[in-house]
Amino acid sequence: MPPRRALPARRRGPHHRRRVPGGPGVARRLQSREGAARLRALLGADRRGAELGRRAAPALRPCDGGLDPDRRRRPRPLPPPVTGALAGVRVLDLADQQGAFAGKLLAGLGADVVLVEPPEGSPLRSIPPFWQGVEDPERSLFFWFYNAGKRGIALDWRRPEGAGRLRRLAARADVVIETEPPGTLAALGLRALNPRLVIASITPFGQTGPYRAWRASDTVAQAMGGMMFVNGHRDGPPLRALGLQAYHQAGILAAVGVVSALLARDRTGRGQEVDVSLQAAVAGALEHVPGLWHQMGLVAARQGTLHWTRYFCVGRCRDGWVMHCTLGDWTSLVEWMKADGMGAELDDPALEDIKTRQAEGDRLFAALDAWAARYTVEELVEGAQLRRIPYAAVRAPEALLRDAHLTARGFFVPIEHPDLGLTVPYPGAPFRLADAPWRVARPPRLGEHNDEVLG
């Protein structure tokens, strides 16, 4: 590169800095009164000097040492931490299990989420398992998980009197979450009452399109969103994923949409509708499937526990399951196997190439499975970590309660249920905000907050 040249004098404007002879030395002497006087003298030779001098003059006290006014001011105290990132946001949660996760996330972020149940209680209260096996609407662990941190009222908003009460609540609310068939809630005219209201609608196929009136479950959404087709074993049929994956994807995206709409409202002064489709939520979270098709023209296939990248696969150890990996220090892995009298067939220079290992994943993982059978999970994972090979134990969910790392981070939060005389560990913050702690609280009893909310 050519050496940098100084700008010609005629092009040098008042915003260009002047080179000061002995600059570093001046900087070291700025704390003294002599240094401050010299700095003022230098500034006086610049066209900016008068202006800067006027700004600096009132503050030239002995204790200031000639510092800029901004630096002489005392630091402003940080604002006190809030109780949550969404503190002060009021949410009416009319959702069934399709959208319950969205309300849970907003409650965790500090919003005042009011669960609106029918007088007989939410259908989620009847879903097992139940605490200690006692079937009771107040003991459903399913209901507890999705409604922790919310307040609760019982209101039949489908009747005229209840609809009027819901309208009055919506007039003071910031957000409504609902899972009714498209157009159902529009008849109440909630946004006409409150133009700042954000309404998140979670439905199987969205508010528009040829499928808008179709009904569906989580399984149907997984099937029609493409998730089920790529899940399962190579020689078997498409397999449903564990849990409510479609509902959770939709709930996460609904929460993101709500927060986005609230930010937009700060700018426009208006709320808006957030239209979440279960099918679209699944289709938008397929990870590798679109990339394989659009970039390589390949249709993703089922391949069991082999990850789509072909670098990870679940294998069996002596006492459990482990996640094999052919990334990391491949040479160390092969030498480890050879020290155990196995893996000679993997001592091939061609396998040093990561793409070759990807192509031959089936053969490699078969050899690794045979070798891993002599180890416990703990022995294999510890040995792999020491060799910088990214192996991992495949944990059972109940083992997470004893996980030292989650315990150290305080992930599980003990919540009291006074009516039952119980203290139950609940999953806590999925992520942390330094100045806005995640909120976890006991789920509401049926109609527990009617007087507070409706009174």
Contacts in CASP RR format, 6 or more apart in sequence:
PFRMAT RR
TARGET T0000
AUTHOR 0000-0000-0000
METHOD contacts of the structure
MODEL  1
MPPRRALPARRRGPHHRRRVPGGPGVARRLQSREGAARLRALLGADRRGA
ELGRRAAPALRPCDGGLDPDRRRRPRPLPPPVTGALAGVRVLDLADQQGA
FAGKLLAGLGADVVLVEPPEGSPLRSIPPFWQGVEDPERSLFFWFYNAGK
RGIALDWRRPEGAGRLRRLAARADVVIETEPPGTLAALGLRALNPRLVIA
SITPFGQTGPYRAWRASDTVAQAMGGMMFVNGHRDGPPLRALGLQAYHQA
GILAAVGVVSALLARDRTGRGQEVDVSLQAAVAGALEHVPGLWHQMGLVA
ARQGTLHWTRYFCVGRCRDGWVMHCTLGDWTSLVEWMKADGMGAELDDPA
LEDIKTRQAEGDRLFAALDAWAARYTVEELVEGAQLRRIPYAAVRAPEAL
LRDAHLTARGFFVPIEHPDLGLTVPYPGAPFRLADAPWRVARPPRLGEHN
DEVLG
6 19 0 8 1.000
7 16 0 8 1.000
14 47 0 8 1.000
14 48 0 8 1.000
18 46 0 8 1.000
20 26 0 8 1.000
20 42 0 8 1.000
26 35 0 8 1.000
26 38 0 8 1.000
26 39 0 8 1.000
26 42 0 8 1.000
29 35 0 8 1.000
29 38 0 8 1.000
30 36 0 8 1.000
30 39 0 8 1.000
30 65 0 8 1.000
30 66 0 8 1.000
30 67 0 8 1.000
31 65 0 8 1.000
32 65 0 8 1.000
33 62 0 8 1.000
33 65 0 8 1.000
35 66 0 8 1.000
36 60 0 8 1.000
36 64 0 8 1.000
36 65 0 8 1.000
36 66 0 8 1.000
39 66 0 8 1.000
40 53 0 8 1.000
40 56 0 8 1.000
43 49 0 8 1.000
43 52 0 8 1.000
43 53 0 8 1.000
44 50 0 8 1.000
44 53 0 8 1.000
55 69 0 8 1.000
56 66 0 8 1.000
56 68 0 8 1.000
56 69 0 8 1.000
59 66 0 8 1.000
59 69 0 8 1.000
59 72 0 8 1.000
60 66 0 8 1.000
64 72 0 8 1.000
81 435 0 8 1.000
81 436 0 8 1.000
81 437 0 8 1.000
82 435 0 8 1.000
82 436 0 8 1.000
83 110 0 8 1.000
83 436 0 8 1.000
83 437 0 8 1.000
83 439 0 8 1.000
84 108 0 8 1.000
84 109 0 8 1.000
84 110 0 8 1.000
84 433 0 8 1.000
84 436 0 8 1.000
84 437 0 8 1.000
84 438 0 8 1.000
84 439 0 8 1.000
85 109 0 8 1.000
85 110 0 8 1.000
85 433 0 8 1.000
85 436 0 8 1.000
86 106 0 8 1.000
86 109 0 8 1.000
86 110 0 8 1.000
86 111 0 8 1.000
86 259 0 8 1.000
86 262 0 8 1.000
87 110 0 8 1.000
87 111 0 8 1.000
87 436 0 8 1.000
88 110 0 8 1.000
88 111 0 8 1.000
88 112 0 8 1.000
88 174 0 8 1.000
89 106 0 8 1.000
89 110 0 8 1.000
89 111 0 8 1.000
89 112 0 8 1.000
89 174 0 8 1.000
89 175 0 8 1.000
89 262 0 8 1.000
90 111 0 8 1.000
90 112 0 8 1.000
90 114 0 8 1.000
90 172 0 8 1.000
90 173 0 8 1.000
90 174 0 8 1.000
90 175 0 8 1.000
91 103 0 8 1.000
91 106 0 8 1.000
91 107 0 8 1.000
91 111 0 8 1.000
91 112 0 8 1.000
91 113 0 8 1.000
91 114 0 8 1.000
91 173 0 8 1.000
91 174 0 8 1.000
91 175 0 8 1.000
91 176 0 8 1.000
91 177 0 8 1.000
91 258 0 8 1.000
92 114 0 8 1.000
92 116 0 8 1.000
92 166 0 8 1.000
92 169 0 8 1.000
92 170 0 8 1.000
92 173 0 8 1.000
92 175 0 8 1.000
92 176 0 8 1.000
92 177 0 8 1.000
93 100 0 8 1.000
93 103 0 8 1.000
93 113 0 8 1.000
93 114 0 8 1.000
93 115 0 8 1.000
93 116 0 8 1.000
93 150 0 8 1.000
93 177 0 8 1.000
94 116 0 8 1.000
94 157 0 8 1.000
94 176 0 8 1.000
94 177 0 8 1.000
94 178 0 8 1.000
94 179 0 8 1.000
94 180 0 8 1.000
94 185 0 8 1.000
95 102 0 8 1.000
95 103 0 8 1.000
95 177 0 8 1.000
95 178 0 8 1.000
95 179 0 8 1.000
95 202 0 8 1.000
96 122 0 8 1.000
96 123 0 8 1.000
96 124 0 8 1.000
96 179 0 8 1.000
97 123 0 8 1.000
97 124 0 8 1.000
97 127 0 8 1.000
97 146 0 8 1.000
97 244 0 8 1.000
97 247 0 8 1.000
98 179 0 8 1.000
98 202 0 8 1.000
98 203 0 8 1.000
98 204 0 8 1.000
98 218 0 8 1.000
98 247 0 8 1.000
98 250 0 8 1.000
98 278 0 8 1.000
99 177 0 8 1.000
99 179 0 8 1.000
99 202 0 8 1.000
99 247 0 8 1.000
99 250 0 8 1.000
99 251 0 8 1.000
99 254 0 8 1.000
100 124 0 8 1.000
100 146 0 8 1.000
100 147 0 8 1.000
100 247 0 8 1.000
101 146 0 8 1.000
101 247 0 8 1.000
101 248 0 8 1.000
101 250 0 8 1.000
101 251 0 8 1.000
101 252 0 8 1.000
101 255 0 8 1.000
102 177 0 8 1.000
102 200 0 8 1.000
102 202 0 8 1.000
102 250 0 8 1.000
102 251 0 8 1.000
102 252 0 8 1.000
102 254 0 8 1.000
102 255 0 8 1.000
102 258 0 8 1.000
103 111 0 8 1.000
103 113 0 8 1.000
103 150 0 8 1.000
103 177 0 8 1.000
103 251 0 8 1.000
103 255 0 8 1.000
104 113 0 8 1.000
104 145 0 8 1.000
104 146 0 8 1.000
104 147 0 8 1.000
104 148 0 8 1.000
104 149 0 8 1.000
104 150 0 8 1.000
105 251 0 8 1.000
105 252 0 8 1.000
105 255 0 8 1.000
106 113 0 8 1.000
106 175 0 8 1.000
106 177 0 8 1.000
106 255 0 8 1.000
106 258 0 8 1.000
107 113 0 8 1.000
107 148 0 8 1.000
107 149 0 8 1.000
107 150 0 8 1.000
107 439 0 8 1.000
107 441 0 8 1.000
108 149 0 8 1.000
108 429 0 8 1.000
108 438 0 8 1.000
108 439 0 8 1.000
108 440 0 8 1.000
109 259 0 8 1.000
109 436 0 8 1.000
109 438 0 8 1.000
109 439 0 8 1.000
110 436 0 8 1.000
110 439 0 8 1.000
111 174 0 8 1.000
111 175 0 8 1.000
112 151 0 8 1.000
113 149 0 8 1.000
113 150 0 8 1.000
113 151 0 8 1.000
114 150 0 8 1.000
114 151 0 8 1.000
114 152 0 8 1.000
114 153 0 8 1.000
114 169 0 8 1.000
114 449 0 8 1.000
114 453 0 8 1.000
115 122 0 8 1.000
115 147 0 8 1.000
115 150 0 8 1.000
115 151 0 8 1.000
115 152 0 8 1.000
115 153 0 8 1.000
115 444 0 8 1.000
116 152 0 8 1.000
116 153 0 8 1.000
116 155 0 8 1.000
116 157 0 8 1.000
116 166 0 8 1.000
117 152 0 8 1.000
117 153 0 8 1.000
117 154 0 8 1.000
117 155 0 8 1.000
117 446 0 8 1.000
117 447 0 8 1.000
118 154 0 8 1.000
118 155 0 8 1.000
118 156 0 8 1.000
119 154 0 8 1.000
119 155 0 8 1.000
119 156 0 8 1.000
121 137 0 8 1.000
121 154 0 8 1.000
121 446 0 8 1.000
122 143 0 8 1.000
122 147 0 8 1.000
124 140 0 8 1.000
124 142 0 8 1.000
124 143 0 8 1.000
124 146 0 8 1.000
124 147 0 8 1.000
125 137 0 8 1.000
125 138 0 8 1.000
125 140 0 8 1.000
125 143 0 8 1.000
125 446 0 8 1.000
126 137 0 8 1.000
126 140 0 8 1.000
127 140 0 8 1.000
127 142 0 8 1.000
127 143 0 8 1.000
128 135 0 8 1.000
128 140 0 8 1.000
128 141 0 8 1.000
128 142 0 8 1.000
129 140 0 8 1.000
129 141 0 8 1.000
129 142 0 8 1.000
130 136 0 8 1.000
130 139 0 8 1.000
130 140 0 8 1.000
130 141 0 8 1.000
131 139 0 8 1.000
131 141 0 8 1.000
131 144 0 8 1.000
131 420 0 8 1.000
131 422 0 8 1.000
131 424 0 8 1.000
132 139 0 8 1.000
133 139 0 8 1.000
137 143 0 8 1.000
137 446 0 8 1.000
138 419 0 8 1.000
138 420 0 8 1.000
138 445 0 8 1.000
138 446 0 8 1.000
139 420 0 8 1.000
143 443 0 8 1.000
144 424 0 8 1.000
144 426 0 8 1.000
144 443 0 8 1.000
145 426 0 8 1.000
145 427 0 8 1.000
147 443 0 8 1.000
147 444 0 8 1.000
148 415 0 8 1.000
148 426 0 8 1.000
148 440 0 8 1.000
148 441 0 8 1.000
148 442 0 8 1.000
148 443 0 8 1.000
149 439 0 8 1.000
149 440 0 8 1.000
149 441 0 8 1.000
149 442 0 8 1.000
149 443 0 8 1.000
150 443 0 8 1.000
150 444 0 8 1.000
151 444 0 8 1.000
151 448 0 8 1.000
151 449 0 8 1.000
151 452 0 8 1.000
151 453 0 8 1.000
152 444 0 8 1.000
152 446 0 8 1.000
152 447 0 8 1.000
152 448 0 8 1.000
152 449 0 8 1.000
152 450 0 8 1.000
152 453 0 8 1.000
153 447 0 8 1.000
153 449 0 8 1.000
153 450 0 8 1.000
153 453 0 8 1.000
153 454 0 8 1.000
154 446 0 8 1.000
154 447 0 8 1.000
154 450 0 8 1.000
155 162 0 8 1.000
155 165 0 8 1.000
155 166 0 8 1.000
155 450 0 8 1.000
155 454 0 8 1.000
156 162 0 8 1.000
157 163 0 8 1.000
157 164 0 8 1.000
157 165 0 8 1.000
157 166 0 8 1.000
163 188 0 8 1.000
165 454 0 8 1.000
166 188 0 8 1.000
166 190 0 8 1.000
167 188 0 8 1.000
167 189 0 8 1.000
167 190 0 8 1.000
167 193 0 8 1.000
169 453 0 8 1.000
169 454 0 8 1.000
170 176 0 8 1.000
170 188 0 8 1.000
170 190 0 8 1.000
170 193 0 8 1.000
170 194 0 8 1.000
170 197 0 8 1.000
171 193 0 8 1.000
171 194 0 8 1.000
172 194 0 8 1.000
173 194 0 8 1.000
173 197 0 8 1.000
174 196 0 8 1.000
174 197 0 8 1.000
174 198 0 8 1.000
174 262 0 8 1.000
175 197 0 8 1.000
175 198 0 8 1.000
175 199 0 8 1.000
175 200 0 8 1.000
175 258 0 8 1.000
175 262 0 8 1.000
176 185 0 8 1.000
176 190 0 8 1.000
176 197 0 8 1.000
176 198 0 8 1.000
176 199 0 8 1.000
176 200 0 8 1.000
177 200 0 8 1.000
177 202 0 8 1.000
177 254 0 8 1.000
177 258 0 8 1.000
178 184 0 8 1.000
178 185 0 8 1.000
178 199 0 8 1.000
178 200 0 8 1.000
178 201 0 8 1.000
178 202 0 8 1.000
179 201 0 8 1.000
179 202 0 8 1.000
179 203 0 8 1.000
180 201 0 8 1.000
180 203 0 8 1.000
181 203 0 8 1.000
181 213 0 8 1.000
181 215 0 8 1.000
182 201 0 8 1.000
182 203 0 8 1.000
182 206 0 8 1.000
182 207 0 8 1.000
182 208 0 8 1.000
182 212 0 8 1.000
182 213 0 8 1.000
183 207 0 8 1.000
185 199 0 8 1.000
185 201 0 8 1.000
190 197 0 8 1.000
190 199 0 8 1.000
191 197 0 8 1.000
191 199 0 8 1.000
191 271 0 8 1.000
191 273 0 8 1.000
195 269 0 8 1.000
195 270 0 8 1.000
195 271 0 8 1.000
196 265 0 8 1.000
196 269 0 8 1.000
196 270 0 8 1.000
196 271 0 8 1.000
197 271 0 8 1.000
198 258 0 8 1.000
198 261 0 8 1.000
198 262 0 8 1.000
198 265 0 8 1.000
198 271 0 8 1.000
198 272 0 8 1.000
198 273 0 8 1.000
198 274 0 8 1.000
199 272 0 8 1.000
199 273 0 8 1.000
199 274 0 8 1.000
200 254 0 8 1.000
200 257 0 8 1.000
200 258 0 8 1.000
200 261 0 8 1.000
200 273 0 8 1.000
200 274 0 8 1.000
200 276 0 8 1.000
201 207 0 8 1.000
201 273 0 8 1.000
201 274 0 8 1.000
201 275 0 8 1.000
201 276 0 8 1.000
202 250 0 8 1.000
202 251 0 8 1.000
202 254 0 8 1.000
202 276 0 8 1.000
202 278 0 8 1.000
203 212 0 8 1.000
203 276 0 8 1.000
203 277 0 8 1.000
203 278 0 8 1.000
204 211 0 8 1.000
204 214 0 8 1.000
204 215 0 8 1.000
204 216 0 8 1.000
204 220 0 8 1.000
204 221 0 8 1.000
204 277 0 8 1.000
204 278 0 8 1.000
204 279 0 8 1.000
205 211 0 8 1.000
205 212 0 8 1.000
205 214 0 8 1.000
205 216 0 8 1.000
205 277 0 8 1.000
205 278 0 8 1.000
205 279 0 8 1.000
206 212 0 8 1.000
206 275 0 8 1.000
206 276 0 8 1.000
206 277 0 8 1.000
206 279 0 8 1.000
206 280 0 8 1.000
207 273 0 8 1.000
207 275 0 8 1.000
208 275 0 8 1.000
211 279 0 8 1.000
216 224 0 8 1.000
216 278 0 8 1.000
216 279 0 8 1.000
218 243 0 8 1.000
218 244 0 8 1.000
218 245 0 8 1.000
218 246 0 8 1.000
218 247 0 8 1.000
218 278 0 8 1.000
219 228 0 8 1.000
219 240 0 8 1.000
221 246 0 8 1.000
221 247 0 8 1.000
221 250 0 8 1.000
221 278 0 8 1.000
221 279 0 8 1.000
221 281 0 8 1.000
221 282 0 8 1.000
222 228 0 8 1.000
222 231 0 8 1.000
222 240 0 8 1.000
222 241 0 8 1.000
222 245 0 8 1.000
222 246 0 8 1.000
222 282 0 8 1.000
223 229 0 8 1.000
223 238 0 8 1.000
224 279 0 8 1.000
224 282 0 8 1.000
225 246 0 8 1.000
225 279 0 8 1.000
225 280 0 8 1.000
225 282 0 8 1.000
225 283 0 8 1.000
225 286 0 8 1.000
226 282 0 8 1.000
226 283 0 8 1.000
226 286 0 8 1.000
226 289 0 8 1.000
227 241 0 8 1.000
227 245 0 8 1.000
227 246 0 8 1.000
227 282 0 8 1.000
227 286 0 8 1.000
228 238 0 8 1.000
228 239 0 8 1.000
228 240 0 8 1.000
228 241 0 8 1.000
229 238 0 8 1.000
229 300 0 8 1.000
229 302 0 8 1.000
230 238 0 8 1.000
230 286 0 8 1.000
230 289 0 8 1.000
230 300 0 8 1.000
230 301 0 8 1.000
230 302 0 8 1.000
230 308 0 8 1.000
231 238 0 8 1.000
231 239 0 8 1.000
231 240 0 8 1.000
231 241 0 8 1.000
231 302 0 8 1.000
232 238 0 8 1.000
232 239 0 8 1.000
232 302 0 8 1.000
232 303 0 8 1.000
232 304 0 8 1.000
233 239 0 8 1.000
233 302 0 8 1.000
233 303 0 8 1.000
233 304 0 8 1.000
234 301 0 8 1.000
234 302 0 8 1.000
234 303 0 8 1.000
234 304 0 8 1.000
236 302 0 8 1.000
238 302 0 8 1.000
239 302 0 8 1.000
245 282 0 8 1.000
246 278 0 8 1.000
246 281 0 8 1.000
246 282 0 8 1.000
247 278 0 8 1.000
249 278 0 8 1.000
249 281 0 8 1.000
249 282 0 8 1.000
249 284 0 8 1.000
249 285 0 8 1.000
250 276 0 8 1.000
250 277 0 8 1.000
250 278 0 8 1.000
250 281 0 8 1.000
251 276 0 8 1.000
251 281 0 8 1.000
253 276 0 8 1.000
253 281 0 8 1.000
254 274 0 8 1.000
254 276 0 8 1.000
257 274 0 8 1.000
257 276 0 8 1.000
258 274 0 8 1.000
260 274 0 8 1.000
261 271 0 8 1.000
261 272 0 8 1.000
261 274 0 8 1.000
264 271 0 8 1.000
264 272 0 8 1.000
265 271 0 8 1.000
265 272 0 8 1.000
284 290 0 8 1.000
287 308 0 8 1.000
288 300 0 8 1.000
288 308 0 8 1.000
288 309 0 8 1.000
289 300 0 8 1.000
292 298 0 8 1.000
292 299 0 8 1.000
292 300 0 8 1.000
292 308 0 8 1.000
293 299 0 8 1.000
293 300 0 8 1.000
300 308 0 8 1.000
303 310 0 8 1.000
305 313 0 8 1.000
305 314 0 8 1.000
305 315 0 8 1.000
306 312 0 8 1.000
306 313 0 8 1.000
306 361 0 8 1.000
306 362 0 8 1.000
306 365 0 8 1.000
307 313 0 8 1.000
309 358 0 8 1.000
310 358 0 8 1.000
310 359 0 8 1.000
310 361 0 8 1.000
311 325 0 8 1.000
311 326 0 8 1.000
311 327 0 8 1.000
311 357 0 8 1.000
311 358 0 8 1.000
312 323 0 8 1.000
312 324 0 8 1.000
312 325 0 8 1.000
313 323 0 8 1.000
313 324 0 8 1.000
313 361 0 8 1.000
313 365 0 8 1.000
313 368 0 8 1.000
314 321 0 8 1.000
314 322 0 8 1.000
314 323 0 8 1.000
314 324 0 8 1.000
314 394 0 8 1.000
315 321 0 8 1.000
315 322 0 8 1.000
315 323 0 8 1.000
315 324 0 8 1.000
315 365 0 8 1.000
315 368 0 8 1.000
315 369 0 8 1.000
315 372 0 8 1.000
316 322 0 8 1.000
316 369 0 8 1.000
316 372 0 8 1.000
316 373 0 8 1.000
317 372 0 8 1.000
317 373 0 8 1.000
317 375 0 8 1.000
317 376 0 8 1.000
317 377 0 8 1.000
317 380 0 8 1.000
318 373 0 8 1.000
318 374 0 8 1.000
318 375 0 8 1.000
318 376 0 8 1.000
318 377 0 8 1.000
319 376 0 8 1.000
319 377 0 8 1.000
320 376 0 8 1.000
320 377 0 8 1.000
320 394 0 8 1.000
321 377 0 8 1.000
321 393 0 8 1.000
321 394 0 8 1.000
322 372 0 8 1.000
322 377 0 8 1.000
322 380 0 8 1.000
322 381 0 8 1.000
322 391 0 8 1.000
322 392 0 8 1.000
322 393 0 8 1.000
322 394 0 8 1.000
323 391 0 8 1.000
323 392 0 8 1.000
323 393 0 8 1.000
323 394 0 8 1.000
324 365 0 8 1.000
324 368 0 8 1.000
324 369 0 8 1.000
324 372 0 8 1.000
324 391 0 8 1.000
325 384 0 8 1.000
325 389 0 8 1.000
325 390 0 8 1.000
325 391 0 8 1.000
325 392 0 8 1.000
326 333 0 8 1.000
326 357 0 8 1.000
326 358 0 8 1.000
326 361 0 8 1.000
326 364 0 8 1.000
326 365 0 8 1.000
327 354 0 8 1.000
327 389 0 8 1.000
327 390 0 8 1.000
328 388 0 8 1.000
328 389 0 8 1.000
328 390 0 8 1.000
329 387 0 8 1.000
329 388 0 8 1.000
329 389 0 8 1.000
330 351 0 8 1.000
330 352 0 8 1.000
330 357 0 8 1.000
331 352 0 8 1.000
332 387 0 8 1.000
332 388 0 8 1.000
332 389 0 8 1.000
333 384 0 8 1.000
333 387 0 8 1.000
333 389 0 8 1.000
334 343 0 8 1.000
334 346 0 8 1.000
334 347 0 8 1.000
334 351 0 8 1.000
336 383 0 8 1.000
336 387 0 8 1.000
337 343 0 8 1.000
337 346 0 8 1.000
337 367 0 8 1.000
337 368 0 8 1.000
337 371 0 8 1.000
338 344 0 8 1.000
338 347 0 8 1.000
340 371 0 8 1.000
340 374 0 8 1.000
342 367 0 8 1.000
342 370 0 8 1.000
342 371 0 8 1.000
343 367 0 8 1.000
343 371 0 8 1.000
345 367 0 8 1.000
346 364 0 8 1.000
346 367 0 8 1.000
350 356 0 8 1.000
351 357 0 8 1.000
351 360 0 8 1.000
351 364 0 8 1.000
357 364 0 8 1.000
372 380 0 8 1.000
377 393 0 8 1.000
377 394 0 8 1.000
378 393 0 8 1.000
380 391 0 8 1.000
381 391 0 8 1.000
381 392 0 8 1.000
381 393 0 8 1.000
383 389 0 8 1.000
383 391 0 8 1.000
384 390 0 8 1.000
384 391 0 8 1.000
385 391 0 8 1.000
395 403 0 8 1.000
400 406 0 8 1.000
401 412 0 8 1.000
401 425 0 8 1.000
406 412 0 8 1.000
410 428 0 8 1.000
411 427 0 8 1.000
411 428 0 8 1.000
411 429 0 8 1.000
412 425 0 8 1.000
412 426 0 8 1.000
412 427 0 8 1.000
412 428 0 8 1.000
413 425 0 8 1.000
413 426 0 8 1.000
413 427 0 8 1.000
413 428 0 8 1.000
413 440 0 8 1.000
414 423 0 8 1.000
414 424 0 8 1.000
414 425 0 8 1.000
414 426 0 8 1.000
415 423 0 8 1.000
415 424 0 8 1.000
415 425 0 8 1.000
415 426 0 8 1.000
415 440 0 8 1.000
415 441 0 8 1.000
415 442 0 8 1.000
416 422 0 8 1.000
416 423 0 8 1.000
416 442 0 8 1.000
417 423 0 8 1.000
417 424 0 8 1.000
417 442 0 8 1.000
419 445 0 8 1.000
426 440 0 8 1.000
428 438 0 8 1.000
428 440 0 8 1.000
429 437 0 8 1.000
429 438 0 8 1.000
429 440 0 8 1.000
430 438 0 8 1.000
431 438 0 8 1.000
432 438 0 8 1.000
END
